[in-house]
Amino acid sequence: MPVRVRTVRTPVRTPSRRNPSFPGCFDSSRIVGELRKIGATVSATSVRNILAGAGLPPTPRRDSQSWRSFLRAHGESIVACDFFTIDTVWFRRLYVLVFLSIGSRRIDYFACTSNPNTDWMLQQARNLLMELDDRDRRARFLIHDRDTKFPRAFDSLLASENIKVIRTPVQAPNANAHMERWVGTVRRECLDRLLILGRRQLEHVLRVYVRHYNRNRPHRALDLKPPDSSCTRLPIRADSKRHALQVMRRDLLGALIHEYELAAAA
């Protein structure tokens, strides 16, 4: 016996919500066919009206993947990179190229120069590949903006290693938000509080800060753990009435940054 339309609203909505990315399957005609299997008779027009009333767009629009969804789905295989600049006390501009892993939020590699030409960029691409290989990690995508400092040869070298380069839209910093956020972090916590004399000092400062960021700095997106999970320390519980915890402070960069850890038991 045919089933009235109002009784099949849930069967119509359920496959549409649960299969948003099934290619071309759950359109109105397919849902009509699925409903006939359970003895429900309903027209394609009624199905479209039910979906529209439930706020479900047509299949091609539901199938589209947002940029945020893409980053979440492929975060472990995406590396983001960007340049930022530092001016020394001698009014010399230095360029810093940084590579960040989206999934782990780890800084994989950085380099400094006063002249980011094509040869230098190609060498940094090779250094990044060696760094990833040493850590037994493979990247599938690399994100960077359309800055002219990223030459086509740089993208081609990465493409030869099966890394697809994704260029962000013009004037869209949010498309590379993880990298933009890190640059703001290193400026606020470190570089804006120091006078930089030259490239060697800048490399030393960044080396210390990156080690601190990867191994000790808690990250909200990682449940307040540092990016390097191997350096995460297990919580220690103690009876405060019997044992007093001894905390050791380590000062970095002239006490600009502090690290804290439990002191070894006597």
GROMACS elastic network, one bead per residue, 0.5 to 0.9 nm:
[ bonds ]
;  ai    aj funct       b0    kb
    1    39     6  0.70831   500
    1    40     6  0.80588   500
    1    41     6  0.87554   500
    2    39     6  0.64814   500
    2    40     6  0.55756   500
    2    41     6  0.53819   500
    2    42     6  0.84440   500
    3     6     6  0.84978   500
    3     7     6  0.67792   500
    3     8     6  0.74274   500
    3    39     6  0.70858   500
    3    41     6  0.59434   500
    3    42     6  0.78581   500
    4     7     6  0.57146   500
    4     8     6  0.71235   500
    4    40     6  0.76173   500
    4    41     6  0.74640   500
    4    42     6  0.76026   500
    5     8     6  0.54434   500
    5     9     6  0.68684   500
    5    40     6  0.83702   500
    5    41     6  0.79006   500
    5    42     6  0.62755   500
    5    43     6  0.88746   500
    5    46     6  0.74452   500
    5    47     6  0.87460   500
    6     9     6  0.57657   500
    6    10     6  0.88518   500
    7    10     6  0.74929   500
    7    11     6  0.85059   500
    7    40     6  0.88942   500
    8    11     6  0.52847   500
    8    12     6  0.61676   500
    8    13     6  0.87143   500
    8    35     6  0.81353   500
    8    40     6  0.72441   500
    8    41     6  0.89677   500
    8    42     6  0.82754   500
    9    12     6  0.51559   500
    9    13     6  0.62160   500
    9    14     6  0.86010   500
    9    47     6  0.83144   500
    9    50     6  0.65461   500
    9    51     6  0.85670   500
   10    13     6  0.51749   500
   10    14     6  0.59261   500
   10    15     6  0.89881   500
   11    14     6  0.54178   500
   11    15     6  0.69702   500
   11    31     6  0.87151   500
   11    35     6  0.73672   500
   12    15     6  0.64511   500
   12    16     6  0.69108   500
   12    28     6  0.89209   500
   12    31     6  0.66437   500
   12    32     6  0.84380   500
   12    35     6  0.78016   500
   12    47     6  0.67243   500
   12    50     6  0.73905   500
   12    51     6  0.73985   500
   13    16     6  0.52767   500
   13    17     6  0.61739   500
   13    18     6  0.86331   500
   13    47     6  0.89197   500
   13    50     6  0.76374   500
   13    51     6  0.64437   500
   13    54     6  0.74149   500
   13    56     6  0.81897   500
   14    17     6  0.53252   500
   14    18     6  0.61073   500
   14    19     6  0.84779   500
   15    18     6  0.51197   500
   15    19     6  0.57747   500
   15    20     6  0.83283   500
   15    26     6  0.71121   500
   15    31     6  0.78829   500
   16    19     6  0.54926   500
   16    20     6  0.61147   500
   16    26     6  0.62315   500
   16    27     6  0.81817   500
   16    31     6  0.84397   500
   16    51     6  0.80797   500
   16    56     6  0.76668   500
   16    59     6  0.82088   500
   17    20     6  0.59073   500
   17    56     6  0.77849   500
   18    21     6  0.87485   500
   19    22     6  0.54392   500
   19    23     6  0.89304   500
   19    25     6  0.85253   500
   19    26     6  0.72937   500
   19    63     6  0.88909   500
   20    23     6  0.83262   500
   20    26     6  0.80992   500
   20    59     6  0.69001   500
   20    60     6  0.88302   500
   20    61     6  0.89027   500
   20    62     6  0.53759   500
   20    63     6  0.55050   500
   20    64     6  0.87805   500
   21    24     6  0.83084   500
   21    25     6  0.88798   500
   21    59     6  0.79222   500
   21    60     6  0.84867   500
   21    62     6  0.67771   500
   21    64     6  0.76050   500
   21    65     6  0.86035   500
   22    25     6  0.58373   500
   22    26     6  0.72007   500
   22    59     6  0.86153   500
   22    63     6  0.73358   500
   23    26     6  0.80484   500
   23    59     6  0.81085   500
   23    60     6  0.81471   500
   23    63     6  0.72625   500
   24    27     6  0.65578   500
   24    59     6  0.67292   500
   24    60     6  0.74250   500
   24    63     6  0.86998   500
   25    29     6  0.89720   500
   25    30     6  0.63623   500
   25    31     6  0.85193   500
   25    59     6  0.82147   500
   26    29     6  0.77024   500
   26    30     6  0.53974   500
   26    31     6  0.58821   500
   26    59     6  0.69698   500
   27    30     6  0.54094   500
   27    31     6  0.63402   500
   27    32     6  0.87947   500
   27    48     6  0.86256   500
   27    58     6  0.73775   500
   27    59     6  0.61459   500
   28    31     6  0.52002   500
   28    32     6  0.62781   500
   28    33     6  0.88224   500
   28    43     6  0.86040   500
   28    44     6  0.52928   500
   28    45     6  0.77192   500
   28    46     6  0.87348   500
   28    47     6  0.57730   500
   28    48     6  0.60779   500
   28    51     6  0.88352   500
   28    58     6  0.88963   500
   29    32     6  0.50839   500
   29    33     6  0.64398   500
   29    34     6  0.87893   500
   29    43     6  0.83871   500
   29    44     6  0.57178   500
   29    47     6  0.83723   500
   30    33     6  0.51093   500
   30    34     6  0.62654   500
   30    35     6  0.87090   500
   30    44     6  0.88651   500
   31    35     6  0.61146   500
   31    36     6  0.86467   500
   31    44     6  0.80552   500
   31    47     6  0.75161   500
   32    35     6  0.52201   500
   32    36     6  0.64150   500
   32    40     6  0.83962   500
   32    41     6  0.74896   500
   32    42     6  0.63810   500
   32    43     6  0.66819   500
   32    44     6  0.62505   500
   32    47     6  0.73565   500
   33    36     6  0.52427   500
   33    37     6  0.69525   500
   34    37     6  0.55003   500
   34    38     6  0.74707   500
   34    40     6  0.88284   500
   35    38     6  0.54828   500
   35    39     6  0.65740   500
   35    40     6  0.51780   500
   35    41     6  0.68710   500
   35    42     6  0.77325   500
   36    40     6  0.50391   500
   36    41     6  0.59664   500
   36    42     6  0.82290   500
   37    40     6  0.73779   500
   42    45     6  0.83714   500
   42    46     6  0.65117   500
   42    47     6  0.71789   500
   43    46     6  0.52478   500
   43    47     6  0.64520   500
   43    48     6  0.88568   500
   44    47     6  0.50109   500
   44    48     6  0.62749   500
   44    49     6  0.86677   500
   45    48     6  0.51527   500
   45    49     6  0.62445   500
   45    50     6  0.86722   500
   46    49     6  0.50433   500
   46    50     6  0.61356   500
   46    51     6  0.86259   500
   47    50     6  0.51235   500
   47    51     6  0.62132   500
   47    52     6  0.85740   500
   48    51     6  0.51695   500
   48    52     6  0.60864   500
   48    53     6  0.85507   500
   48    58     6  0.85080   500
   49    52     6  0.50788   500
   49    53     6  0.60829   500
   49    54     6  0.86231   500
   50    53     6  0.51005   500
   50    54     6  0.62758   500
   50    55     6  0.87915   500
   50    56     6  0.87794   500
   51    54     6  0.50720   500
   51    55     6  0.63572   500
   51    56     6  0.51969   500
   51    57     6  0.72588   500
   51    58     6  0.83257   500
   52    55     6  0.51082   500
   52    56     6  0.56039   500
   52    57     6  0.66250   500
   52    58     6  0.84828   500
   53    56     6  0.75808   500
   54    57     6  0.89269   500
   56    59     6  0.85825   500
   56    62     6  0.77882   500
   57    60     6  0.82560   500
   57    61     6  0.62190   500
   57    62     6  0.62385   500
   58    61     6  0.56814   500
   58    62     6  0.64165   500
   58    63     6  0.87524   500
   59    62     6  0.50520   500
   59    63     6  0.59611   500
   59    64     6  0.88002   500
   60    63     6  0.50412   500
   60    64     6  0.65498   500
   61    64     6  0.54312   500
   61    65     6  0.88455   500
   62    65     6  0.80177   500
   65    68     6  0.82285   500
   65    69     6  0.61956   500
   65    70     6  0.65920   500
   66    69     6  0.51490   500
   66    70     6  0.62784   500
   66    71     6  0.87943   500
   67    70     6  0.50380   500
   67    71     6  0.63246   500
   67    72     6  0.87232   500
   67   175     6  0.77481   500
   68    71     6  0.52089   500
   68    72     6  0.62891   500
   68    73     6  0.86515   500
   68   175     6  0.89368   500
   69    72     6  0.51177   500
   69    73     6  0.60639   500
   69    74     6  0.85825   500
   70    73     6  0.51752   500
   70    74     6  0.60891   500
   70    75     6  0.78546   500
   71    74     6  0.53618   500
   71    75     6  0.50751   500
   71    76     6  0.88176   500
   71    78     6  0.76663   500
   71   102     6  0.76124   500
   71   103     6  0.84240   500
   72    75     6  0.52424   500
   72    76     6  0.84744   500
   72   102     6  0.87289   500
   72   103     6  0.79073   500
   73    76     6  0.81563   500
   74    77     6  0.56011   500
   74    78     6  0.63281   500
   74   102     6  0.86436   500
   74   103     6  0.79022   500
   74   140     6  0.86085   500
   74   141     6  0.85595   500
   75    78     6  0.52158   500
   75    79     6  0.81385   500
   75   101     6  0.76725   500
   75   102     6  0.50987   500
   75   104     6  0.80215   500
   76    79     6  0.83826   500
   76   101     6  0.72624   500
   76   102     6  0.64917   500
   76   104     6  0.69579   500
   76   139     6  0.78792   500
   77   101     6  0.77633   500
   77   102     6  0.77593   500
   77   103     6  0.73052   500
   77   137     6  0.85021   500
   77   138     6  0.67081   500
   77   140     6  0.52722   500
   77   141     6  0.64135   500
   77   142     6  0.86615   500
   78   100     6  0.85906   500
   78   101     6  0.61384   500
   78   102     6  0.56989   500
   78   103     6  0.71912   500
   78   139     6  0.58473   500
   78   140     6  0.61684   500
   78   142     6  0.57472   500
   78   143     6  0.74608   500
   79    99     6  0.64272   500
   79   100     6  0.55245   500
   79   102     6  0.58684   500
   79   103     6  0.84849   500
   79   108     6  0.85397   500
   79   139     6  0.67196   500
   79   140     6  0.81818   500
   79   141     6  0.62908   500
   79   143     6  0.63526   500
   80    98     6  0.82191   500
   80    99     6  0.56446   500
   80   100     6  0.51834   500
   80   101     6  0.63234   500
   80   102     6  0.66962   500
   80   141     6  0.83407   500
   80   142     6  0.55277   500
   80   144     6  0.62017   500
   80   176     6  0.71058   500
   80   178     6  0.76512   500
   80   179     6  0.63765   500
   81    97     6  0.70313   500
   81    98     6  0.53926   500
   81   100     6  0.61463   500
   81   101     6  0.88345   500
   81   142     6  0.73408   500
   81   143     6  0.61996   500
   81   144     6  0.54202   500
   81   145     6  0.83619   500
   81   176     6  0.83038   500
   81   179     6  0.65091   500
   82    96     6  0.82061   500
   82    97     6  0.58100   500
   82    98     6  0.57343   500
   82    99     6  0.70170   500
   82   100     6  0.89178   500
   82   143     6  0.85028   500
   82   144     6  0.60405   500
   82   145     6  0.72580   500
   82   147     6  0.89530   500
   82   176     6  0.85021   500
   82   179     6  0.66407   500
   82   180     6  0.79615   500
   82   183     6  0.87799   500
   83    95     6  0.65288   500
   83    96     6  0.54544   500
   83    98     6  0.65367   500
   83   147     6  0.87881   500
   83   149     6  0.86533   500
   83   183     6  0.88737   500
   84    94     6  0.85291   500
   84    95     6  0.59266   500
   84    96     6  0.54113   500
   84    97     6  0.68624   500
   84    98     6  0.83629   500
   84   183     6  0.72830   500
   85    93     6  0.66459   500
   85    94     6  0.56087   500
   85    96     6  0.60656   500
   85    97     6  0.89669   500
   86    92     6  0.82987   500
   86    93     6  0.58010   500
   86    94     6  0.52217   500
   86    95     6  0.65297   500
   86    96     6  0.77370   500
   86   191     6  0.82871   500
   86   196     6  0.80344   500
   86   202     6  0.86720   500
   87    90     6  0.78459   500
   87    91     6  0.57255   500
   87    92     6  0.55038   500
   87    94     6  0.61695   500
   87    95     6  0.88951   500
   87   196     6  0.74707   500
   87   197     6  0.88535   500
   87   198     6  0.89988   500
   88    91     6  0.52094   500
   88    92     6  0.52419   500
   88    93     6  0.63952   500
   88    94     6  0.75335   500
   88   195     6  0.70337   500
   88   197     6  0.52685   500
   88   198     6  0.62163   500
   88   199     6  0.86166   500
   89    92     6  0.73536   500
   89   195     6  0.65277   500
   89   196     6  0.61689   500
   89   197     6  0.56732   500
   89   198     6  0.82443   500
   90    93     6  0.88507   500
   90   196     6  0.88610   500
   90   197     6  0.69891   500
   90   198     6  0.83454   500
   92   114     6  0.81033   500
   92   197     6  0.89576   500
   92   198     6  0.81400   500
   93   113     6  0.89728   500
   93   114     6  0.64539   500
   94   112     6  0.67949   500
   94   113     6  0.57407   500
   94   115     6  0.79003   500
   94   198     6  0.82369   500
   94   199     6  0.70663   500
   94   202     6  0.88175   500
   95   111     6  0.83104   500
   95   112     6  0.56135   500
   95   113     6  0.53724   500
   95   114     6  0.58443   500
   95   115     6  0.75426   500
   95   116     6  0.71754   500
   96   110     6  0.69531   500
   96   111     6  0.57325   500
   96   113     6  0.66747   500
   96   114     6  0.87902   500
   97   109     6  0.83314   500
   97   110     6  0.54462   500
   97   111     6  0.53536   500
   97   112     6  0.64208   500
   97   113     6  0.85258   500
   97   116     6  0.89510   500
   97   124     6  0.86164   500
   98   107     6  0.73130   500
   98   108     6  0.79274   500
   98   109     6  0.60454   500
   98   111     6  0.67527   500
   98   112     6  0.89460   500
   98   179     6  0.82606   500
   98   183     6  0.88936   500
   99   106     6  0.86190   500
   99   107     6  0.59402   500
   99   108     6  0.56198   500
   99   109     6  0.53010   500
   99   110     6  0.61841   500
   99   128     6  0.80661   500
   99   179     6  0.81204   500
  100   104     6  0.85394   500
  100   105     6  0.62542   500
  100   106     6  0.56620   500
  100   108     6  0.56247   500
  100   109     6  0.73851   500
  100   110     6  0.89348   500
  100   178     6  0.80651   500
  100   179     6  0.68029   500
  100   182     6  0.86384   500
  101   104     6  0.57423   500
  101   105     6  0.51585   500
  101   106     6  0.52666   500
  101   107     6  0.63846   500
  101   108     6  0.66114   500
  101   139     6  0.89089   500
  102   105     6  0.51931   500
  102   106     6  0.75476   500
  102   178     6  0.70547   500
  102   179     6  0.86898   500
  103   106     6  0.80146   500
  104   107     6  0.87864   500
  104   222     6  0.78180   500
  104   226     6  0.88965   500
  104   227     6  0.54501   500
  104   228     6  0.76325   500
  104   229     6  0.86938   500
  105   178     6  0.80628   500
  105   214     6  0.82084   500
  105   219     6  0.84087   500
  105   221     6  0.85131   500
  105   222     6  0.84048   500
  105   226     6  0.86620   500
  105   227     6  0.56749   500
  105   228     6  0.88183   500
  106   210     6  0.88207   500
  106   213     6  0.79713   500
  106   214     6  0.57607   500
  106   226     6  0.84854   500
  106   227     6  0.51277   500
  106   228     6  0.69050   500
  107   110     6  0.76412   500
  107   210     6  0.67556   500
  107   211     6  0.87816   500
  107   213     6  0.80263   500
  107   214     6  0.67249   500
  107   227     6  0.84355   500
  108   128     6  0.75848   500
  108   131     6  0.72706   500
  108   132     6  0.75461   500
  109   124     6  0.88638   500
  109   127     6  0.81209   500
  109   128     6  0.62932   500
  109   131     6  0.73100   500
  110   124     6  0.84368   500
  110   128     6  0.85871   500
  110   203     6  0.88716   500
  110   206     6  0.83995   500
  110   207     6  0.86069   500
  110   210     6  0.89618   500
  111   124     6  0.73861   500
  111   203     6  0.75276   500
  112   116     6  0.85678   500
  112   199     6  0.68295   500
  112   200     6  0.87873   500
  112   202     6  0.78138   500
  112   203     6  0.66772   500
  113   116     6  0.61711   500
  113   120     6  0.84790   500
  113   199     6  0.70578   500
  114   199     6  0.80279   500
  115   120     6  0.79396   500
  116   119     6  0.81088   500
  116   120     6  0.58499   500
  116   121     6  0.63775   500
  116   149     6  0.66520   500
  116   150     6  0.89574   500
  117   120     6  0.54017   500
  117   121     6  0.62406   500
  117   122     6  0.87855   500
  117   149     6  0.70642   500
  117   150     6  0.88958   500
  117   151     6  0.85780   500
  118   121     6  0.50477   500
  118   122     6  0.61657   500
  118   123     6  0.86552   500
  118   149     6  0.77559   500
  118   150     6  0.79233   500
  118   151     6  0.63693   500
  118   153     6  0.75272   500
  118   154     6  0.75573   500
  119   122     6  0.52245   500
  119   123     6  0.63529   500
  119   124     6  0.88016   500
  120   123     6  0.51600   500
  120   124     6  0.63434   500
  120   125     6  0.87886   500
  121   124     6  0.50847   500
  121   125     6  0.63062   500
  121   126     6  0.87831   500
  121   149     6  0.80835   500
  121   150     6  0.73541   500
  121   151     6  0.78253   500
  121   153     6  0.87119   500
  121   154     6  0.64071   500
  122   125     6  0.50821   500
  122   126     6  0.64151   500
  122   127     6  0.87103   500
  122   151     6  0.88169   500
  122   153     6  0.72307   500
  122   154     6  0.54865   500
  122   157     6  0.74056   500
  123   126     6  0.50960   500
  123   127     6  0.61813   500
  123   128     6  0.86384   500
  124   128     6  0.60815   500
  124   129     6  0.85891   500
  124   154     6  0.89234   500
  125   128     6  0.51265   500
  125   129     6  0.63213   500
  125   130     6  0.87417   500
  125   154     6  0.67590   500
  125   155     6  0.88375   500
  125   157     6  0.73480   500
  125   158     6  0.69907   500
  126   129     6  0.51208   500
  126   130     6  0.62691   500
  126   131     6  0.86208   500
  126   157     6  0.82225   500
  126   158     6  0.84789   500
  127   130     6  0.51075   500
  127   131     6  0.61158   500
  127   132     6  0.86497   500
  128   131     6  0.50025   500
  128   132     6  0.61753   500
  128   133     6  0.84981   500
  129   132     6  0.51797   500
  129   133     6  0.60734   500
  129   134     6  0.86009   500
  129   138     6  0.88131   500
  129   158     6  0.83190   500
  129   161     6  0.84622   500
  130   134     6  0.60723   500
  130   135     6  0.86661   500
  131   134     6  0.51648   500
  131   135     6  0.64718   500
  131   136     6  0.86998   500
  131   137     6  0.87478   500
  132   135     6  0.52066   500
  132   136     6  0.61746   500
  132   137     6  0.51851   500
  132   138     6  0.65353   500
  132   139     6  0.79071   500
  133   137     6  0.59036   500
  133   138     6  0.72351   500
  134   137     6  0.77029   500
  135   138     6  0.88673   500
  138   163     6  0.87864   500
  139   142     6  0.75132   500
  139   162     6  0.83755   500
  139   163     6  0.63272   500
  139   164     6  0.88280   500
  140   162     6  0.66707   500
  140   164     6  0.60780   500
  140   165     6  0.86597   500
  141   162     6  0.85484   500
  141   163     6  0.52200   500
  141   165     6  0.57716   500
  141   166     6  0.69224   500
  142   158     6  0.84928   500
  142   163     6  0.66864   500
  142   164     6  0.62126   500
  142   166     6  0.60145   500
  142   167     6  0.84818   500
  143   164     6  0.86445   500
  143   165     6  0.59825   500
  143   167     6  0.59740   500
  143   168     6  0.70015   500
  143   175     6  0.88339   500
  143   176     6  0.71593   500
  144   147     6  0.81482   500
  144   150     6  0.81755   500
  144   165     6  0.75926   500
  144   166     6  0.65614   500
  144   167     6  0.53313   500
  144   168     6  0.62004   500
  144   176     6  0.71588   500
  145   148     6  0.89613   500
  145   150     6  0.82391   500
  145   166     6  0.82486   500
  145   167     6  0.52313   500
  145   169     6  0.71931   500
  145   170     6  0.75516   500
  145   171     6  0.85925   500
  145   172     6  0.84210   500
  145   173     6  0.81000   500
  145   175     6  0.85989   500
  145   176     6  0.76627   500
  146   149     6  0.83293   500
  146   150     6  0.72144   500
  146   167     6  0.61022   500
  146   168     6  0.66935   500
  146   169     6  0.75394   500
  146   170     6  0.67906   500
  146   171     6  0.88264   500
  147   150     6  0.58993   500
  147   151     6  0.86001   500
  148   151     6  0.63796   500
  150   153     6  0.82776   500
  150   154     6  0.64103   500
  150   155     6  0.76490   500
  151   154     6  0.53383   500
  151   155     6  0.69290   500
  151   156     6  0.89007   500
  152   155     6  0.51834   500
  152   156     6  0.61373   500
  152   157     6  0.86421   500
  153   157     6  0.60958   500
  153   158     6  0.86821   500
  154   157     6  0.53140   500
  154   158     6  0.65460   500
  154   159     6  0.86981   500
  155   158     6  0.52665   500
  155   159     6  0.60710   500
  155   160     6  0.86964   500
  155   163     6  0.86711   500
  155   164     6  0.81045   500
  155   165     6  0.61834   500
  156   160     6  0.61831   500
  156   161     6  0.88639   500
  156   165     6  0.86764   500
  157   160     6  0.52060   500
  157   161     6  0.69404   500
  157   163     6  0.88206   500
  158   161     6  0.52567   500
  158   162     6  0.67356   500
  158   163     6  0.53164   500
  158   164     6  0.71917   500
  158   165     6  0.74468   500
  159   164     6  0.56362   500
  159   165     6  0.70962   500
  160   163     6  0.72635   500
  161   164     6  0.87464   500
  167   170     6  0.88542   500
  168   171     6  0.84230   500
  168   172     6  0.68595   500
  168   173     6  0.80132   500
  168   175     6  0.59667   500
  168   176     6  0.71497   500
  169   172     6  0.55586   500
  169   173     6  0.83990   500
  169   175     6  0.73997   500
  170   173     6  0.84213   500
  171   174     6  0.89204   500
  172   175     6  0.57286   500
  172   176     6  0.78279   500
  173   176     6  0.55384   500
  173   177     6  0.62165   500
  173   180     6  0.70643   500
  174   178     6  0.83175   500
  174   180     6  0.78120   500
  175   178     6  0.85863   500
  176   179     6  0.57149   500
  176   180     6  0.63565   500
  176   181     6  0.87770   500
  177   181     6  0.59387   500
  177   182     6  0.85411   500
  178   181     6  0.51995   500
  178   182     6  0.63259   500
  178   183     6  0.88174   500
  179   182     6  0.51411   500
  179   183     6  0.63068   500
  179   184     6  0.87169   500
  180   183     6  0.52262   500
  180   184     6  0.63752   500
  180   185     6  0.87237   500
  181   184     6  0.51392   500
  181   185     6  0.62190   500
  181   186     6  0.88492   500
  182   186     6  0.62110   500
  182   187     6  0.85195   500
  183   186     6  0.53510   500
  183   187     6  0.62191   500
  183   188     6  0.86849   500
  184   187     6  0.52097   500
  184   188     6  0.61678   500
  184   189     6  0.85680   500
  185   188     6  0.52735   500
  185   189     6  0.59796   500
  185   190     6  0.80550   500
  186   189     6  0.53456   500
  186   190     6  0.54620   500
  186   191     6  0.63551   500
  186   192     6  0.83078   500
  186   206     6  0.85761   500
  186   209     6  0.78374   500
  186   210     6  0.88458   500
  187   190     6  0.54766   500
  187   192     6  0.51836   500
  187   193     6  0.80381   500
  188   191     6  0.67951   500
  188   192     6  0.58051   500
  188   193     6  0.75769   500
  189   192     6  0.72434   500
  189   193     6  0.73883   500
  189   256     6  0.82903   500
  189   257     6  0.79321   500
  190   193     6  0.56056   500
  190   194     6  0.68491   500
  190   205     6  0.82712   500
  190   206     6  0.86512   500
  190   209     6  0.75390   500
  190   253     6  0.87659   500
  190   256     6  0.73242   500
  190   257     6  0.78880   500
  191   194     6  0.53689   500
  191   195     6  0.77909   500
  191   196     6  0.80926   500
  191   202     6  0.87761   500
  191   205     6  0.81936   500
  191   206     6  0.85751   500
  192   195     6  0.79764   500
  193   256     6  0.80697   500
  194   256     6  0.89538   500
  196   199     6  0.80800   500
  196   201     6  0.66374   500
  196   202     6  0.62952   500
  197   200     6  0.84136   500
  197   201     6  0.65868   500
  197   202     6  0.77462   500
  198   201     6  0.55658   500
  198   202     6  0.63034   500
  198   203     6  0.88080   500
  199   203     6  0.60913   500
  199   204     6  0.86062   500
  200   203     6  0.51388   500
  200   204     6  0.62697   500
  200   205     6  0.86912   500
  201   204     6  0.50864   500
  201   205     6  0.61661   500
  201   206     6  0.86077   500
  202   205     6  0.51091   500
  202   206     6  0.61065   500
  202   207     6  0.84155   500
  203   206     6  0.52124   500
  203   207     6  0.59478   500
  203   208     6  0.86310   500
  204   207     6  0.50546   500
  204   208     6  0.62798   500
  204   209     6  0.86150   500
  205   208     6  0.53330   500
  205   209     6  0.61912   500
  205   210     6  0.85766   500
  205   253     6  0.71329   500
  206   210     6  0.58055   500
  206   211     6  0.83462   500
  207   210     6  0.52704   500
  207   211     6  0.61858   500
  207   212     6  0.86147   500
  208   211     6  0.52753   500
  208   212     6  0.62675   500
  208   213     6  0.86510   500
  208   252     6  0.75000   500
  208   253     6  0.75914   500
  209   213     6  0.59955   500
  209   214     6  0.85575   500
  209   252     6  0.83342   500
  209   253     6  0.84418   500
  209   257     6  0.84524   500
  210   214     6  0.59792   500
  210   215     6  0.83730   500
  211   214     6  0.52725   500
  211   215     6  0.59536   500
  211   216     6  0.78610   500
  212   215     6  0.53966   500
  212   216     6  0.52302   500
  212   217     6  0.61248   500
  212   226     6  0.89619   500
  212   252     6  0.87460   500
  212   257     6  0.87214   500
  212   259     6  0.79943   500
  213   216     6  0.58928   500
  213   218     6  0.80312   500
  213   219     6  0.89355   500
  213   226     6  0.70774   500
  213   227     6  0.75446   500
  213   228     6  0.89284   500
  214   217     6  0.67031   500
  214   218     6  0.89866   500
  214   226     6  0.58626   500
  214   227     6  0.50675   500
  214   228     6  0.54399   500
  214   229     6  0.88993   500
  214   231     6  0.86965   500
  215   218     6  0.86732   500
  215   225     6  0.88682   500
  215   226     6  0.55052   500
  215   227     6  0.65314   500
  215   228     6  0.53596   500
  215   229     6  0.78858   500
  215   230     6  0.83300   500
  215   231     6  0.56944   500
  215   232     6  0.75984   500
  216   225     6  0.79011   500
  216   226     6  0.54301   500
  216   227     6  0.82088   500
  216   228     6  0.82426   500
  216   231     6  0.74684   500
  216   232     6  0.78290   500
  216   259     6  0.70893   500
  216   260     6  0.85701   500
  217   224     6  0.83076   500
  217   225     6  0.73560   500
  217   226     6  0.52478   500
  217   227     6  0.79854   500
  217   259     6  0.82513   500
  218   222     6  0.77507   500
  218   223     6  0.79903   500
  218   227     6  0.79083   500
  219   222     6  0.53211   500
  219   223     6  0.66453   500
  219   225     6  0.55233   500
  219   226     6  0.57564   500
  219   227     6  0.72557   500
  220   223     6  0.54290   500
  220   225     6  0.75493   500
  221   224     6  0.70593   500
  221   225     6  0.84394   500
  222   225     6  0.53842   500
  222   226     6  0.71325   500
  222   227     6  0.72667   500
  223   226     6  0.87802   500
  225   228     6  0.81645   500
  225   229     6  0.71697   500
  225   231     6  0.89953   500
  225   232     6  0.64588   500
  225   233     6  0.88549   500
  226   229     6  0.63479   500
  226   231     6  0.74527   500
  226   232     6  0.66282   500
  227   230     6  0.87841   500
  227   231     6  0.85357   500
  227   232     6  0.87163   500
  228   231     6  0.56524   500
  228   232     6  0.71358   500
  229   232     6  0.51654   500
  229   233     6  0.87754   500
  230   233     6  0.83471   500
  233   236     6  0.87851   500
  237   240     6  0.89441   500
  238   241     6  0.87009   500
  238   242     6  0.81081   500
  238   243     6  0.65075   500
  238   244     6  0.80720   500
  238   245     6  0.78284   500
  239   242     6  0.55782   500
  239   243     6  0.58155   500
  239   244     6  0.80973   500
  240   243     6  0.52630   500
  240   244     6  0.59234   500
  240   245     6  0.79380   500
  241   244     6  0.76302   500
  245   262     6  0.71437   500
  245   263     6  0.80203   500
  246   261     6  0.86007   500
  246   262     6  0.58287   500
  246   263     6  0.53218   500
  246   264     6  0.79612   500
  246   265     6  0.81261   500
  247   260     6  0.66275   500
  247   261     6  0.56791   500
  247   263     6  0.53699   500
  248   259     6  0.82392   500
  248   260     6  0.56846   500
  248   261     6  0.53848   500
  248   262     6  0.58233   500
  248   263     6  0.53088   500
  248   264     6  0.89361   500
  249   258     6  0.64664   500
  249   259     6  0.56187   500
  249   261     6  0.66841   500
  249   262     6  0.87593   500
  249   263     6  0.89436   500
  250   255     6  0.82277   500
  250   257     6  0.83596   500
  250   258     6  0.56225   500
  250   260     6  0.62833   500
  250   261     6  0.82595   500
  251   254     6  0.66551   500
  251   256     6  0.71645   500
  251   257     6  0.59525   500
  251   259     6  0.64960   500
  251   260     6  0.89753   500
  252   255     6  0.51353   500
  252   256     6  0.60998   500
  252   257     6  0.50537   500
  252   258     6  0.60912   500
  252   259     6  0.77527   500
  253   256     6  0.54218   500
  253   257     6  0.64926   500
  253   258     6  0.89732   500
  254   257     6  0.77499   500
  255   258     6  0.63448   500
  262   265     6  0.86950   500
  263   266     6  0.87132   500
